[in-house]
């Protein structure tokens, strides 16, 4: 879905939390999309580590988890966006635009 947008360039993908942290550190992306349920190191902990090692990277969670406590934990650990997977087709691009402009985004 994102590869079709010429203003976005995908620079890496990761299979688990530690790889996401390592790739963020090495590639220094503007934006990182994370899932909460990453293997080995969950998304919230990965976001916290990415925030420490790559502070300029903005983080958006794309997840099926609608729990308010989990969402608050994600946002308090550096995430600037929280997109529910069932709404990703509608919400992901607006979330990316908002977050890259310095704002925040949470799916309804």
NUTORRO-980934 format. One record per residue: residue in one letter; residue number from 1; x, y, z of N, C-alpha, C in turn. Coordinates in steps of 0.05 Angstrom, whole numbers, plus 5000, padded with zeros to 4 digits. Layout:
<sites>
@res a | n NUM | n.X X | n.Y Y | n.Z Z | ca.X X | ca.Y Y | ca.Z Z | c.X X | c.Y Y | c.Z Z
...
</sites>
This chain:
<sites>
@res x | n 1 | n.X 5016 | n.Y 4976 | n.Z 5000 | ca.X 5000 | ca.Y 5000 | ca.Z 5000 | c.X 5017 | c.Y 5025 | c.Z 5000
@res x | n 2 | n.X 5038 | n.Y 5026 | n.Z 5017 | ca.X 5054 | ca.Y 5050 | ca.Z 5019 | c.X 5074 | c.Y 5053 | c.Z 4996
@res x | n 3 | n.X 5082 | n.Y 5030 | n.Z 4984 | ca.X 5101 | ca.Y 5032 | ca.Z 4962 | c.X 5090 | c.Y 5046 | c.Z 4937
@res x | n 4 | n.X 5064 | n.Y 5048 | n.Z 4935 | ca.X 5052 | ca.Y 5061 | ca.Z 4912 | c.X 5052 | c.Y 5091 | c.Z 4914
@res x | n 5 | n.X 5060 | n.Y 5102 | n.Z 4936 | ca.X 5061 | ca.Y 5131 | ca.Z 4940 | c.X 5089 | c.Y 5142 | c.Z 4936
@res x | n 6 | n.X 5091 | n.Y 5159 | n.Z 4915 | ca.X 5118 | ca.Y 5168 | ca.Z 4907 | c.X 5132 | c.Y 5185 | c.Z 4928
@res x | n 7 | n.X 5117 | n.Y 5198 | n.Z 4946 | ca.X 5129 | ca.Y 5214 | ca.Z 4967 | c.X 5139 | c.Y 5198 | c.Z 4991
@res x | n 8 | n.X 5134 | n.Y 5172 | n.Z 4990 | ca.X 5143 | ca.Y 5154 | ca.Z 5012 | c.X 5164 | c.Y 5135 | c.Z 5001
@res x | n 9 | n.X 5185 | n.Y 5131 | n.Z 5016 | ca.X 5205 | ca.Y 5111 | ca.Z 5008 | c.X 5209 | c.Y 5092 | c.Z 5031
@res x | n 10 | n.X 5204 | n.Y 5066 | n.Z 5026 | ca.X 5208 | ca.Y 5046 | ca.Z 5046 | c.X 5237 | c.Y 5038 | c.Z 5046
@res x | n 11 | n.X 5250 | n.Y 5042 | n.Z 5069 | ca.X 5279 | ca.Y 5036 | ca.Z 5070 | c.X 5286 | c.Y 5011 | c.Z 5085
@res x | n 12 | n.X 5267 | n.Y 4998 | n.Z 5098 | ca.X 5273 | ca.Y 4974 | ca.Z 5112 | c.X 5249 | c.Y 4961 | c.Z 5124
@res x | n 13 | n.X 5251 | n.Y 4935 | n.Z 5130 | ca.X 5231 | ca.Y 4920 | ca.Z 5144 | c.X 5245 | c.Y 4903 | c.Z 5165
@res x | n 14 | n.X 5230 | n.Y 4897 | n.Z 5186 | ca.X 5242 | ca.Y 4880 | ca.Z 5208 | c.X 5222 | c.Y 4859 | c.Z 5215
@res x | n 15 | n.X 5233 | n.Y 4836 | n.Z 5223 | ca.X 5216 | ca.Y 4813 | ca.Z 5231 | c.X 5210 | c.Y 4812 | c.Z 5261
@res x | n 16 | n.X 5225 | n.Y 4826 | n.Z 5277 | ca.X 5221 | ca.Y 4826 | ca.Z 5306 | c.X 5230 | c.Y 4852 | c.Z 5318
@res x | n 17 | n.X 5225 | n.Y 4855 | n.Z 5344 | ca.X 5232 | ca.Y 4880 | ca.Z 5358 | c.X 5261 | c.Y 4887 | c.Z 5357
@res x | n 18 | n.X 5280 | n.Y 4869 | n.Z 5364 | ca.X 5308 | ca.Y 4876 | ca.Z 5363 | c.X 5318 | c.Y 4884 | c.Z 5336
@res x | n 19 | n.X 5308 | n.Y 4871 | n.Z 5315 | ca.X 5315 | ca.Y 4879 | ca.Z 5288 | c.X 5304 | c.Y 4906 | c.Z 5281
@res x | n 20 | n.X 5280 | n.Y 4913 | n.Z 5290 | ca.X 5269 | ca.Y 4940 | ca.Z 5286 | c.X 5286 | c.Y 4961 | c.Z 5298
@res x | n 21 | n.X 5295 | n.Y 4956 | n.Z 5323 | ca.X 5312 | ca.Y 4975 | ca.Z 5337 | c.X 5339 | c.Y 4978 | c.Z 5322
@res x | n 22 | n.X 5351 | n.Y 4956 | n.Z 5314 | ca.X 5376 | ca.Y 4957 | ca.Z 5300 | c.X 5374 | c.Y 4971 | c.Z 5273
@res x | n 23 | n.X 5353 | n.Y 4965 | n.Z 5258 | ca.X 5350 | ca.Y 4978 | ca.Z 5232 | c.X 5344 | c.Y 5008 | c.Z 5235
@res x | n 24 | n.X 5328 | n.Y 5015 | n.Z 5255 | ca.X 5323 | ca.Y 5043 | ca.Z 5259 | c.X 5349 | c.Y 5058 | c.Z 5265
@res x | n 25 | n.X 5365 | n.Y 5046 | n.Z 5282 | ca.X 5391 | ca.Y 5058 | ca.Z 5289 | c.X 5409 | c.Y 5061 | c.Z 5264
@res x | n 26 | n.X 5410 | n.Y 5040 | n.Z 5247 | ca.X 5427 | ca.Y 5040 | ca.Z 5224 | c.X 5417 | c.Y 5058 | c.Z 5201
@res x | n 27 | n.X 5391 | n.Y 5057 | n.Z 5196 | ca.X 5379 | ca.Y 5070 | ca.Z 5173 | c.X 5370 | c.Y 5099 | c.Z 5179
@res x | n 28 | n.X 5365 | n.Y 5105 | n.Z 5204 | ca.X 5356 | ca.Y 5132 | ca.Z 5213 | c.X 5332 | c.Y 5142 | c.Z 5196
@res x | n 29 | n.X 5310 | n.Y 5127 | n.Z 5196 | ca.X 5287 | ca.Y 5135 | ca.Z 5181 | c.X 5272 | c.Y 5159 | c.Z 5194
@res x | n 30 | n.X 5257 | n.Y 5173 | n.Z 5178 | ca.X 5240 | ca.Y 5194 | ca.Z 5188 | c.X 5216 | c.Y 5183 | c.Z 5204
@res x | n 31 | n.X 5208 | n.Y 5159 | n.Z 5196 | ca.X 5183 | ca.Y 5147 | ca.Z 5207 | c.X 5187 | c.Y 5117 | c.Z 5210
@res x | n 32 | n.X 5177 | n.Y 5106 | n.Z 5232 | ca.X 5178 | ca.Y 5078 | ca.Z 5238 | c.X 5149 | c.Y 5069 | c.Z 5243
@res x | n 33 | n.X 5140 | n.Y 5048 | n.Z 5229 | ca.X 5115 | ca.Y 5035 | ca.Z 5234 | c.X 5120 | c.Y 5010 | c.Z 5250
@res x | n 34 | n.X 5107 | n.Y 5007 | n.Z 5272 | ca.X 5110 | ca.Y 4984 | ca.Z 5290 | c.X 5084 | c.Y 4970 | c.Z 5296
@res x | n 35 | n.X 5085 | n.Y 4945 | n.Z 5301 | ca.X 5063 | ca.Y 4930 | ca.Z 5312 | c.X 5068 | c.Y 4925 | c.Z 5342
@res x | n 36 | n.X 5048 | n.Y 4924 | n.Z 5358 | ca.X 5052 | ca.Y 4918 | ca.Z 5386 | c.X 5062 | c.Y 4890 | c.Z 5391
@res x | n 37 | n.X 5053 | n.Y 4871 | n.Z 5375 | ca.X 5059 | ca.Y 4843 | ca.Z 5380 | c.X 5084 | c.Y 4833 | c.Z 5366
@res x | n 38 | n.X 5105 | n.Y 4849 | n.Z 5366 | ca.X 5130 | ca.Y 4840 | ca.Z 5354 | c.X 5142 | c.Y 4817 | c.Z 5370
@res x | n 39 | n.X 5153 | n.Y 4797 | n.Z 5357 | ca.X 5167 | ca.Y 4775 | ca.Z 5372 | c.X 5192 | c.Y 4785 | c.Z 5385
@res x | n 40 | n.X 5200 | n.Y 4772 | n.Z 5406 | ca.X 5225 | ca.Y 4776 | ca.Z 5421 | c.X 5225 | c.Y 4801 | c.Z 5438
@res x | n 41 | n.X 5217 | n.Y 4823 | n.Z 5426 | ca.X 5216 | ca.Y 4849 | ca.Z 5441 | c.X 5190 | c.Y 4863 | c.Z 5431
@res x | n 42 | n.X 5172 | n.Y 4867 | n.Z 5450 | ca.X 5146 | ca.Y 4878 | ca.Z 5441 | c.X 5149 | c.Y 4906 | c.Z 5429
@res x | n 43 | n.X 5128 | n.Y 4915 | n.Z 5416 | ca.X 5129 | ca.Y 4941 | ca.Z 5402 | c.X 5133 | c.Y 4964 | c.Z 5420
@res x | n 44 | n.X 5121 | n.Y 4964 | n.Z 5444 | ca.X 5124 | ca.Y 4987 | ca.Z 5463 | c.X 5153 | c.Y 4989 | c.Z 5472
@res x | n 45 | n.X 5166 | n.Y 4966 | n.Z 5479 | ca.X 5194 | ca.Y 4967 | ca.Z 5487 | c.X 5212 | c.Y 4974 | c.Z 5463
@res x | n 46 | n.X 5205 | n.Y 4965 | n.Z 5440 | ca.X 5221 | ca.Y 4972 | ca.Z 5416 | c.X 5219 | c.Y 5002 | c.Z 5411
@res x | n 47 | n.X 5195 | n.Y 5013 | n.Z 5414 | ca.X 5191 | ca.Y 5042 | ca.Z 5410 | c.X 5208 | c.Y 5058 | c.Z 5430
@res x | n 48 | n.X 5208 | n.Y 5049 | n.Z 5455 | ca.X 5224 | ca.Y 5062 | ca.Z 5475 | c.X 5254 | c.Y 5062 | c.Z 5468
@res x | n 49 | n.X 5264 | n.Y 5039 | n.Z 5459 | ca.X 5292 | ca.Y 5037 | ca.Z 5451 | c.X 5298 | c.Y 5054 | c.Z 5426
@res x | n 50 | n.X 5280 | n.Y 5053 | n.Z 5407 | ca.X 5283 | ca.Y 5070 | ca.Z 5382 | c.X 5284 | c.Y 5099 | c.Z 5390
@res x | n 51 | n.X 5267 | n.Y 5107 | n.Z 5408 | ca.X 5266 | ca.Y 5135 | ca.Z 5417 | c.X 5293 | c.Y 5144 | c.Z 5429
@res x | n 52 | n.X 5306 | n.Y 5126 | n.Z 5443 | ca.X 5332 | ca.Y 5132 | ca.Z 5456 | c.X 5354 | c.Y 5132 | c.Z 5435
@res x | n 53 | n.X 5354 | n.Y 5114 | n.Z 5416 | ca.X 5376 | ca.Y 5111 | ca.Z 5398 | c.X 5373 | c.Y 5127 | c.Z 5372
@res x | n 54 | n.X 5348 | n.Y 5132 | n.Z 5365 | ca.X 5341 | ca.Y 5146 | ca.Z 5340 | c.X 5320 | c.Y 5167 | c.Z 5346
@res x | n 55 | n.X 5327 | n.Y 5188 | n.Z 5361 | ca.X 5306 | ca.Y 5206 | ca.Z 5371 | c.X 5291 | c.Y 5222 | c.Z 5350
@res x | n 56 | n.X 5302 | n.Y 5225 | n.Z 5326 | ca.X 5288 | ca.Y 5239 | ca.Z 5305 | c.X 5267 | c.Y 5223 | c.Z 5291
@res x | n 57 | n.X 5267 | n.Y 5196 | n.Z 5295 | ca.X 5248 | ca.Y 5179 | ca.Z 5281 | c.X 5221 | c.Y 5181 | c.Z 5295
@res x | n 58 | n.X 5201 | n.Y 5186 | n.Z 5280 | ca.X 5173 | ca.Y 5187 | ca.Z 5290 | c.X 5161 | c.Y 5159 | c.Z 5288
@res x | n 59 | n.X 5146 | n.Y 5152 | n.Z 5308 | ca.X 5135 | ca.Y 5124 | ca.Z 5309 | c.X 5105 | c.Y 5124 | c.Z 5308
@res x | n 60 | n.X 5095 | n.Y 5106 | n.Z 5291 | ca.X 5066 | ca.Y 5101 | ca.Z 5289 | c.X 5062 | c.Y 5071 | c.Z 5294
@res x | n 61 | n.X 5044 | n.Y 5065 | n.Z 5312 | ca.X 5036 | ca.Y 5037 | ca.Z 5316 | c.X 5013 | c.Y 5031 | c.Z 5298
@res x | n 62 | n.X 5015 | n.Y 5007 | n.Z 5285 | ca.X 4993 | ca.Y 4997 | ca.Z 5268 | c.X 4987 | c.Y 4970 | c.Z 5281
@res x | n 63 | n.X 4963 | n.Y 4969 | n.Z 5294 | ca.X 4957 | ca.Y 4946 | ca.Z 5311 | c.X 4927 | c.Y 4940 | c.Z 5311
@res x | n 64 | n.X 4921 | n.Y 4916 | n.Z 5321 | ca.X 4893 | ca.Y 4909 | ca.Z 5325 | c.X 4884 | c.Y 4914 | c.Z 5354
@res x | n 65 | n.X 4903 | n.Y 4921 | n.Z 5370 | ca.X 4897 | ca.Y 4925 | ca.Z 5399 | c.X 4883 | c.Y 4951 | c.Z 5404
@res x | n 66 | n.X 4859 | n.Y 4950 | n.Z 5415 | ca.X 4843 | ca.Y 4974 | ca.Z 5421 | c.X 4843 | c.Y 4981 | c.Z 5450
@res x | n 67 | n.X 4859 | n.Y 4967 | n.Z 5467 | ca.X 4860 | ca.Y 4972 | ca.Z 5495 | c.X 4871 | c.Y 5000 | c.Z 5501
@res x | n 68 | n.X 4856 | n.Y 5017 | n.Z 5516 | ca.X 4865 | ca.Y 5044 | ca.Z 5521 | c.X 4891 | c.Y 5045 | c.Z 5537
@res x | n 69 | n.X 4894 | n.Y 5027 | n.Z 5556 | ca.X 4919 | ca.Y 5027 | ca.Z 5572 | c.X 4943 | c.Y 5021 | c.Z 5554
@res x | n 70 | n.X 4940 | n.Y 5002 | n.Z 5536 | ca.X 4962 | ca.Y 4995 | ca.Z 5517 | c.X 4968 | c.Y 5018 | c.Z 5499
@res x | n 71 | n.X 4947 | n.Y 5031 | n.Z 5489 | ca.X 4951 | ca.Y 5054 | ca.Z 5471 | c.X 4965 | c.Y 5076 | c.Z 5486
@res x | n 72 | n.X 4957 | n.Y 5082 | n.Z 5511 | ca.X 4971 | ca.Y 5103 | ca.Z 5527 | c.X 5000 | c.Y 5095 | c.Z 5532
@res x | n 73 | n.X 5005 | n.Y 5070 | n.Z 5537 | ca.X 5033 | ca.Y 5061 | ca.Z 5541 | c.X 5049 | c.Y 5066 | c.Z 5515
@res x | n 74 | n.X 5037 | n.Y 5060 | n.Z 5493 | ca.X 5051 | ca.Y 5064 | ca.Z 5467 | c.X 5057 | c.Y 5094 | c.Z 5463
@res x | n 75 | n.X 5037 | n.Y 5110 | n.Z 5467 | ca.X 5041 | ca.Y 5139 | ca.Z 5463 | c.X 5060 | c.Y 5151 | c.Z 5483
@res x | n 76 | n.X 5060 | n.Y 5141 | n.Z 5508 | ca.X 5079 | ca.Y 5152 | ca.Z 5527 | c.X 5107 | c.Y 5141 | c.Z 5524
@res x | n 77 | n.X 5111 | n.Y 5121 | n.Z 5507 | ca.X 5138 | ca.Y 5111 | ca.Z 5501 | c.X 5147 | c.Y 5121 | c.Z 5474
@res x | n 78 | n.X 5137 | n.Y 5143 | n.Z 5465 | ca.X 5149 | ca.Y 5156 | ca.Z 5441 | c.X 5132 | c.Y 5155 | c.Z 5416
@res x | n 79 | n.X 5111 | n.Y 5139 | n.Z 5415 | ca.X 5095 | ca.Y 5138 | ca.Z 5391 | c.X 5080 | c.Y 5164 | c.Z 5387
@res x | n 80 | n.X 5077 | n.Y 5172 | n.Z 5362 | ca.X 5062 | ca.Y 5196 | ca.Z 5355 | c.X 5036 | c.Y 5189 | c.Z 5341
@res x | n 81 | n.X 5032 | n.Y 5164 | n.Z 5334 | ca.X 5008 | ca.Y 5155 | ca.Z 5321 | c.X 5000 | c.Y 5127 | c.Z 5329
@res x | n 82 | n.X 4974 | n.Y 5121 | n.Z 5327 | ca.X 4964 | ca.Y 5095 | ca.Z 5335 | c.X 4941 | c.Y 5089 | c.Z 5316
@res x | n 83 | n.X 4946 | n.Y 5070 | n.Z 5297 | ca.X 4926 | ca.Y 5064 | ca.Z 5276 | c.X 4917 | c.Y 5035 | c.Z 5280
@res x | n 84 | n.X 4891 | n.Y 5032 | n.Z 5281 | ca.X 4879 | ca.Y 5005 | ca.Z 5283 | c.X 4880 | c.Y 4992 | c.Z 5255
@res x | n 85 | n.X 4890 | n.Y 4967 | n.Z 5255 | ca.X 4893 | ca.Y 4953 | ca.Z 5229 | c.X 4868 | c.Y 4952 | c.Z 5212
@res x | n 86 | n.X 4844 | n.Y 4947 | n.Z 5224 | ca.X 4820 | ca.Y 4947 | ca.Z 5208 | c.X 4815 | c.Y 4974 | c.Z 5194
@res x | n 87 | n.X 4826 | n.Y 4995 | n.Z 5204 | ca.X 4822 | ca.Y 5022 | ca.Z 5193 | c.X 4847 | c.Y 5032 | c.Z 5177
@res x | n 88 | n.X 4867 | n.Y 5015 | n.Z 5175 | ca.X 4892 | ca.Y 5023 | ca.Z 5162 | c.X 4889 | c.Y 5034 | c.Z 5134
@res x | n 89 | n.X 4871 | n.Y 5021 | n.Z 5118 | ca.X 4867 | ca.Y 5030 | ca.Z 5091 | c.X 4857 | c.Y 5059 | c.Z 5090
@res x | n 90 | n.X 4843 | n.Y 5067 | n.Z 5110 | ca.X 4831 | ca.Y 5094 | ca.Z 5112 | c.X 4849 | c.Y 5113 | c.Z 5128
@res x | n 91 | n.X 4862 | n.Y 5103 | n.Z 5149 | ca.X 4875 | ca.Y 5120 | ca.Z 5168 | c.X 4906 | c.Y 5122 | c.Z 5165
@res x | n 92 | n.X 4919 | n.Y 5103 | n.Z 5152 | ca.X 4948 | ca.Y 5103 | ca.Z 5153 | c.X 4960 | c.Y 5127 | c.Z 5140
@res x | n 93 | n.X 4952 | n.Y 5134 | n.Z 5116 | ca.X 4963 | ca.Y 5157 | ca.Z 5102 | c.X 4958 | c.Y 5183 | c.Z 5117
@res x | n 94 | n.X 4934 | n.Y 5188 | n.Z 5127 | ca.X 4930 | ca.Y 5212 | ca.Z 5143 | c.X 4947 | c.Y 5212 | c.Z 5168
@res x | n 95 | n.X 4951 | n.Y 5189 | n.Z 5180 | ca.X 4968 | ca.Y 5187 | ca.Z 5204 | c.X 4996 | c.Y 5194 | c.Z 5197
@res x | n 96 | n.X 5006 | n.Y 5183 | n.Z 5175 | ca.X 5034 | ca.Y 5189 | ca.Z 5167 | c.X 5037 | c.Y 5219 | c.Z 5162
@res x | n 97 | n.X 5018 | n.Y 5231 | n.Z 5147 | ca.X 5020 | ca.Y 5260 | ca.Z 5141 | c.X 5020 | c.Y 5276 | c.Z 5167
@res x | n 98 | n.X 5002 | n.Y 5270 | n.Z 5185 | ca.X 5000 | ca.Y 5285 | ca.Z 5211 | c.X 5026 | c.Y 5282 | c.Z 5227
@res x | n 99 | n.X 5036 | n.Y 5258 | n.Z 5229 | ca.X 5059 | ca.Y 5253 | ca.Z 5246 | c.X 5084 | c.Y 5266 | c.Z 5234
@res x | n 100 | n.X 5087 | n.Y 5264 | n.Z 5207 | ca.X 5110 | ca.Y 5276 | ca.Z 5195 | c.X 5110 | c.Y 5306 | c.Z 5196
@res x | n 101 | n.X 5086 | n.Y 5318 | n.Z 5199 | ca.X 5083 | ca.Y 5347 | ca.Z 5202 | c.X 5086 | c.Y 5356 | c.Z 5231
@res x | n 102 | n.X 5092 | n.Y 5337 | n.Z 5249 | ca.X 5096 | ca.Y 5343 | ca.Z 5277 | c.X 5072 | c.Y 5339 | c.Z 5295
@res x | n 103 | n.X 5050 | n.Y 5329 | n.Z 5284 | ca.X 5026 | ca.Y 5325 | ca.Z 5299 | c.X 5024 | c.Y 5296 | c.Z 5310
@res x | n 104 | n.X 5000 | n.Y 5289 | n.Z 5319 | ca.X 4994 | ca.Y 5262 | ca.Z 5327 | c.X 4970 | c.Y 5252 | c.Z 5313
@res x | n 105 | n.X 4965 | n.Y 5226 | n.Z 5315 | ca.X 4941 | ca.Y 5214 | ca.Z 5302 | c.X 4934 | c.Y 5189 | c.Z 5317
@res x | n 106 | n.X 4908 | n.Y 5187 | n.Z 5324 | ca.X 4897 | ca.Y 5162 | ca.Z 5336 | c.X 4872 | c.Y 5155 | c.Z 5321
@res x | n 107 | n.X 4870 | n.Y 5130 | n.Z 5311 | ca.X 4846 | ca.Y 5121 | ca.Z 5297 | c.X 4822 | c.Y 5124 | c.Z 5316
@res x | n 108 | n.X 4799 | n.Y 5130 | n.Z 5304 | ca.X 4774 | ca.Y 5133 | ca.Z 5319 | c.X 4766 | c.Y 5107 | c.Z 5331
</sites>
